[in-house]
Amino acid sequence: ERARPELMTAKRKKRVAAGSGTEVQDVNKLLKMHQEMGRAMKQIKKMGGLKGLGALFGKGGMGAAMPGLGGGAGGMGGGGMGGLPGLGGGAIPPELQDLMNKKK
């Protein structure tokens, strides 16, 4: 199920939802988020890992891609960054942001 979540049947989703105290919709939403994150990670890997992540933002490197993180601006900065494609919002997931901050 972890390797290929698309193989989960409707019956299995019902059992998972009942066992976790949630609705089937919540299980479906989680599976969709899992698939989208997997696609995003594959795309980042194709671009060369975290160094390639800067290319998503159209800048040369990590420092140039995230000008608002190091200073006192407190926001994303950069004017119109779209974030990772396919994730819906324009924000970077906190896990990725933590990784990028550690690299500095």
Phi and psi restraints in degrees (value plus and minus 20) as a CYANA .aco file:
   2 ARG   PHI     -91.3   -51.3
   2 ARG   PSI     -61.0   -21.0
   3 ALA   PHI     -91.9   -51.9
   3 ALA   PSI     -56.8   -16.8
   4 ARG   PHI    -157.6  -117.6
   4 ARG   PSI      55.0    95.0
   5 PRO   PHI     -84.6   -44.6
   5 PRO   PSI     -38.3     1.7
   6 GLU   PHI     -88.5   -48.5
   6 GLU   PSI     -32.4     7.6
   7 LEU   PHI    -105.5   -65.5
   7 LEU   PSI     -23.6    16.4
   8 MET   PHI     -87.2   -47.2
   8 MET   PSI     109.1   149.1
   9 THR   PHI    -104.1   -64.1
   9 THR   PSI     148.0   188.0
  10 ALA   PHI     -82.7   -42.7
  10 ALA   PSI     -57.8   -17.8
  11 LYS   PHI     -83.2   -43.2
  11 LYS   PSI     -62.9   -22.9
  12 ARG   PHI     -84.8   -44.8
  12 ARG   PSI     -61.2   -21.2
  13 LYS   PHI     -81.4   -41.4
  13 LYS   PSI     -58.8   -18.8
  14 LYS   PHI     -82.9   -42.9
  14 LYS   PSI     -63.5   -23.5
  15 ARG   PHI     -84.9   -44.9
  15 ARG   PSI     -61.6   -21.6
  16 VAL   PHI     -83.0   -43.0
  16 VAL   PSI     -64.4   -24.4
  17 ALA   PHI     -82.6   -42.6
  17 ALA   PSI     -64.6   -24.6
  18 ALA   PHI     -84.6   -44.6
  18 ALA   PSI     -60.1   -20.1
  19 GLY   PHI     -90.3   -50.3
  19 GLY   PSI     -46.9    -6.9
  20 SER   PHI    -119.5   -79.5
  20 SER   PSI     -22.0    18.0
  21 GLY   PHI      53.2    93.2
  21 GLY   PSI       7.4    47.4
  22 THR   PHI    -142.8  -102.8
  22 THR   PSI    -199.2  -159.2
  23 GLU   PHI    -113.6   -73.6
  23 GLU   PSI     140.9   180.9
  24 VAL   PHI     -81.7   -41.7
  24 VAL   PSI     -53.8   -13.8
  25 GLN   PHI     -79.0   -39.0
  25 GLN   PSI     -59.8   -19.8
  26 ASP   PHI     -85.5   -45.5
  26 ASP   PSI     -60.0   -20.0
  27 VAL   PHI     -83.7   -43.7
  27 VAL   PSI     -64.0   -24.0
  28 ASN   PHI     -81.5   -41.5
  28 ASN   PSI     -61.7   -21.7
  29 LYS   PHI     -83.3   -43.3
  29 LYS   PSI     -62.2   -22.2
  30 LEU   PHI     -83.0   -43.0
  30 LEU   PSI     -63.6   -23.6
  31 LEU   PHI     -82.2   -42.2
  31 LEU   PSI     -59.9   -19.9
  32 LYS   PHI     -85.9   -45.9
  32 LYS   PSI     -62.9   -22.9
  33 MET   PHI     -82.3   -42.3
  33 MET   PSI     -58.9   -18.9
  34 HIS   PHI     -81.8   -41.8
  34 HIS   PSI     -65.3   -25.3
  35 GLN   PHI     -85.1   -45.1
  35 GLN   PSI     -61.4   -21.4
  36 GLU   PHI     -85.0   -45.0
  36 GLU   PSI     -60.5   -20.5
  37 MET   PHI     -86.8   -46.8
  37 MET   PSI     -57.2   -17.2
  38 GLY   PHI     -81.5   -41.5
  38 GLY   PSI     -62.3   -22.3
  39 ARG   PHI     -83.3   -43.3
  39 ARG   PSI     -62.0   -22.0
  40 ALA   PHI     -84.1   -44.1
  40 ALA   PSI     -61.1   -21.1
  41 MET   PHI     -85.6   -45.6
  41 MET   PSI     -58.8   -18.8
  42 LYS   PHI     -82.2   -42.2
  42 LYS   PSI     -60.6   -20.6
  43 GLN   PHI     -85.4   -45.4
  43 GLN   PSI     -62.4   -22.4
  44 ILE   PHI     -84.3   -44.3
  44 ILE   PSI     -60.9   -20.9
  45 LYS   PHI     -82.4   -42.4
  45 LYS   PSI     -60.8   -20.8
  46 LYS   PHI     -83.2   -43.2
  46 LYS   PSI     -50.7   -10.7
  47 MET   PHI    -104.2   -64.2
  47 MET   PSI     -23.0    17.0
  48 GLY   PHI      85.2   125.2
  48 GLY   PSI      11.1    51.1
  49 GLY   PHI      54.7    94.7
  49 GLY   PSI    -166.5  -126.5
  50 LEU   PHI     -86.0   -46.0
  50 LEU   PSI     -48.8    -8.8
  51 LYS   PHI     -87.1   -47.1
  51 LYS   PSI     -55.2   -15.2
  52 GLY   PHI     -93.1   -53.1
  52 GLY   PSI     -37.8     2.2
  53 LEU   PHI     -81.6   -41.6
  53 LEU   PSI     -52.3   -12.3
  54 GLY   PHI     -82.2   -42.2
  54 GLY   PSI     -49.8    -9.8
  55 ALA   PHI     -87.0   -47.0
  55 ALA   PSI     -48.6    -8.6
  56 LEU   PHI     -81.9   -41.9
  56 LEU   PSI     -49.8    -9.8
  57 PHE   PHI    -115.1   -75.1
  57 PHE   PSI     -19.0    21.0
  58 GLY   PHI      56.6    96.6
  58 GLY   PSI       0.4    40.4
  59 LYS   PHI    -135.9   -95.9
  59 LYS   PSI     153.0   193.0
  60 GLY   PHI     -95.4   -55.4
  60 GLY   PSI     -67.5   -27.5
  61 GLY   PHI    -160.6  -120.6
  61 GLY   PSI    -194.7  -154.7
  62 MET   PHI     -86.6   -46.6
  62 MET   PSI     -60.4   -20.4
  63 GLY   PHI     -83.9   -43.9
  63 GLY   PSI     -59.2   -19.2
  64 ALA   PHI     -95.1   -55.1
  64 ALA   PSI     -47.2    -7.2
  65 ALA   PHI     -96.5   -56.5
  65 ALA   PSI     -43.1    -3.1
  66 MET   PHI    -146.9  -106.9
  66 MET   PSI      44.9    84.9
  67 PRO   PHI     -86.8   -46.8
  67 PRO   PSI     -45.3    -5.3
  68 GLY   PHI    -102.9   -62.9
  68 GLY   PSI     -31.0     9.0
  69 LEU   PHI     -98.8   -58.8
  69 LEU   PSI     -59.4   -19.4
  70 GLY   PHI     -99.3   -59.3
  70 GLY   PSI     -52.6   -12.6
  71 GLY   PHI    -104.4   -64.4
  71 GLY   PSI    -189.0  -149.0
  72 GLY   PHI    -110.8   -70.8
  72 GLY   PSI      -7.0    33.0
  73 ALA   PHI     -86.6   -46.6
  73 ALA   PSI     -56.4   -16.4
  74 GLY   PHI      56.1    96.1
  74 GLY   PSI     -23.4    16.6
  75 GLY   PHI    -135.6   -95.6
  75 GLY   PSI    -191.8  -151.8
  76 MET   PHI     -93.9   -53.9
  76 MET   PSI     -55.5   -15.5
  77 GLY   PHI      44.8    84.8
  77 GLY   PSI    -186.0  -146.0
  78 GLY   PHI      57.8    97.8
  78 GLY   PSI     -31.5     8.5
  79 GLY   PHI      40.7    80.7
  79 GLY   PSI      65.4   105.4
  80 GLY   PHI      67.0   107.0
  80 GLY   PSI       4.7    44.7
  81 MET   PHI     -85.3   -45.3
  81 MET   PSI     117.3   157.3
  82 GLY   PHI    -110.1   -70.1
  82 GLY   PSI     -34.6     5.4
  83 GLY   PHI      60.9   100.9
  83 GLY   PSI    -183.4  -143.4
  84 LEU   PHI    -101.9   -61.9
  84 LEU   PSI     114.6   154.6
  85 PRO   PHI     -87.5   -47.5
  85 PRO   PSI     122.9   162.9
  86 GLY   PHI      67.9   107.9
  86 GLY   PSI     -23.1    16.9
  87 LEU   PHI    -116.5   -76.5
  87 LEU   PSI     -24.1    15.9
  88 GLY   PHI      71.9   111.9
  88 GLY   PSI     -91.8   -51.8
  89 GLY   PHI    -102.0   -62.0
  89 GLY   PSI     156.9   196.9
  90 GLY   PHI    -116.6   -76.6
  90 GLY   PSI     -19.8    20.2
  91 ALA   PHI    -112.6   -72.6
  91 ALA   PSI     133.7   173.7
  92 ILE   PHI    -105.5   -65.5
  92 ILE   PSI     116.3   156.3
  93 PRO   PHI     -77.5   -37.5
  93 PRO   PSI     122.9   162.9
  94 PRO   PHI     -76.7   -36.7
  94 PRO   PSI     -53.3   -13.3
  95 GLU   PHI     -83.4   -43.4
  95 GLU   PSI     -62.5   -22.5
  96 LEU   PHI     -88.9   -48.9
  96 LEU   PSI     -57.6   -17.6
  97 GLN   PHI     -84.3   -44.3
  97 GLN   PSI     -59.8   -19.8
  98 ASP   PHI     -81.4   -41.4
  98 ASP   PSI     -62.5   -22.5
  99 LEU   PHI     -81.8   -41.8
  99 LEU   PSI     -62.2   -22.2
 100 MET   PHI     -87.1   -47.1
 100 MET   PSI     -57.2   -17.2
 101 ASN   PHI     -87.5   -47.5
 101 ASN   PSI     -53.6   -13.6
 102 LYS   PHI     -88.2   -48.2
 102 LYS   PSI     -51.7   -11.7
 103 LYS   PHI     -91.5   -51.5
 103 LYS   PSI     -41.0    -1.0
